[in-house]
Amino acid sequence: MAEKTNPVEVLKALVAVAFVFAGIATFYHYSDKAMVIRVGAVLGGMAAAALMFLTTEWGRQFKTYAQESVEETRKVVWPTRKETLQTTGIVFVFVLIMALFLWMVDGSLLWVVQKLIGRGAQ
């Protein structure tokens, strides 16, 4: 059964969205002011929105998800520098070989088409 959403949570989320719009509106309203002030208004609106959103249940769930994601990335066994360089080298060689192959196929098809339509070197 679907969980009923608390109206206060929805109101908080709407206020967060309003903060973002207020920051953007301020950016355009004060077009005659210095860019740093205008960008500060946008960033301030986004910061206020983020803080307001984090007070909602959705925000708390997102924060928990983000923390768990960071924990999972710490568990990953990352490749060594040597393995990374070797893999990158293999990719570059493969791309070079494929580029040469496709260049030859393209040139061959161009030659065949030119011969078929009678525009080849005579």
Number of C-alpha atoms within 10 A of each C-alpha: 3 4 5 6 9 10 9 10 16 15 12 18 22 15 16 24 18 16 21 22 16 17 23 19 15 18 21 12 11 13 11 9 11 9 12 10 14 21 15 14 20 22 16 17 23 21 16 19 23 17 13 18 22 18 14 19 16 14 17 13 12 14 13 12 12 12 11 12 11 11 11 10 10 10 8 8 7 10 10 9 9 9 11 12 12 12 13 12 12 12 12 12 12 12 12 12 12 12 12 12 12 12 12 12 12 12 12 12 12 13 14 13 13 13 13 10 8 10 10 12 7 5
